[in-house]
Amino acid sequence: MRRLLAQQTLLPRLAAPSTIAAGRSQLQSRTVAFQPSTTPADQTTPAKPSDAYSILAAQRLNRPISPHLAIYRPQLTWYLSGLNRITGSVLSGSFYIFGAAYLASPLFGWHLESAAMAEWFGGLGGVTKGVVKFGFALPFAFHTWNGMRHLVWDSGRELSNRQVVVTGWTVLGLTAVTSGILAFAM
């Protein structure tokens, strides 16, 4: 019995029992890349390793394009997620650029000290002041309220689809009100 087991190849012992019982213990194998050709005989010729990349690139050109976002209906959460990233980048970028300009202003003779900026801003008209302040307040208010929304989500609350949409509209409403108050009432 030991001799019989020793004579068997490893393949049947690793194959599934149903495969062995059906007498199909030979595993199928195929070469991954073949030479591109129009004749069936040439299509089964294994490719050279140096041609593998060009064959793969040609195969990728024939694959269908994934529909990605084109098949989905746009949702409020998509827009708010993108807007949160944009406002965060705008806010942090503005602070870094202004900070660098403030530090470099003595070297270039720029007048970015508080008195000069207050004088410049005071010389603007009332509507222009409101528009400038609204431009700064809007990304700040949105990023702040949406950040609080994310903190609520991190605590495991307001995560159902309906609650996510309601909190999204709440963030937009609070952003509009807060931006208006910061821009025109202060």
Disulfide bonds with the S-S distance in Angstrom:
none
